[in-house]
Amino acid sequence: LASTSEDKTIKLWDLTGERPIERCTLTGHSDFVRCVAFSPDSKTLASASWDKTVKLWDVTVEAPQEVCTLRGHSGPVFSIAFSPDGGTIASASGDRTVKIWDAKTMEEKGT
């Protein structure tokens, strides 16, 4: 499980026990983190932020690491989603655009 916060962080949680246990805190955004989405294979977490970026995180390791930052929106990014096959990412922004990204090359495919 992943949660977002106005403190610019993302928390990953372990739900295997009786109570949720905080696994780690991801930092790197410079403004509120609005939304997160796991890739279909659960290996990557995408985060959308008011800092106008999308960040991708490798969550397969003990200490998850930022893989890359997708830039291109001119307003806060409110929503993020992976395609069912995990090959495409869609991000929606307050700039009134939805951007489509190639999840392998991290390049923008369209607006």
N, C-alpha and C positions, 0 to 999 in steps of 0.2 A: 504494500500500500504506500502511496505517496501523497503528501499533503503540501499545499502552498501557503504562503504567508505574506502579509504586508511588510514583514521585516526583511524581505528580499531573499528569503531562503526557501528551500524545499527539504522536507523531512521524509526519510524512508523508514517504514515501520515493519517490524516482524510480528505477524499475527499468529504464529504457530503455538504459542502458549496460552495460558488462561487469560492473560492481560496483554494488551499491545505493548511492545518494547521498541523504543526508538533505536533504530539501527545506525543512522548517521544523518548529518545535516549537510546539504549541498549549498555552497555559496558561489557566487559569480555574477548574479544579476545586480544591476545598479538601481533597481526600482522594484515595486511590488511584483511578485510572481502571481499571475492570474490563473494559470491553467497548466496541467500536466497530462501527459498521455504516454502509456507504455506501448512499445512496438508489439506486434502480434506474437513475436517470439520471446517477449519480456526481457530482451537483452539491452534495449536502449530505452531511455526515458527522454521525452521531449518536454521542454518547459517554455511557456509563453509569458512574456513580461511587459509591464508598462514601460520598460526601458527600450522598447521597439525591437527587441530581438527574440529569437528562438534559440535555445541552447539544447544540444544533444549530449546525453550523459551515458557512459558505459556503466551499467549497473550490475555487470556480471562479476566484478571484482569486489574484494572485501571493502576497499575504500573507493567508491565510485568516483570516476574522473570525468571532467568535461571533455567531450570529443571535439566539438566545434560550435561556433556561433553563426547562426544564419541572420544576415542583415539585409534589409531591403524595404521594410515598412517605414513609413514616415509618421506613424502614430502607434499608440500602445497596442500590443498584441494580446487579444482577449481569449482566443481559442486556438487549439492545436489538435490535430488528429492524424493518425496513420491510416493508410489504405489497408484493406484486409490482407494483402500480400506483403505489407511492410515496405514496399518499394517506393512509396510516395508519401509525402507529408503535406498537409494543408494547414495554413495558418491564416486566421482572420484578425483584422486589425481595425482600430478606430479610424484609420485613414480611408475606410470604406473599400478596402480591397481584400481579396482572398488570394494568397500566393500559394503556388504549387511548387514543391521542392523535390528533387530526386534524392531519396534517402541514402543512396550509395555514393554519388558524386558530391552531394550537398549543394548542387547548383539549382538556381531558380529555373523552373521549367515554364512558368507562365503566371499571369495575374488575372 
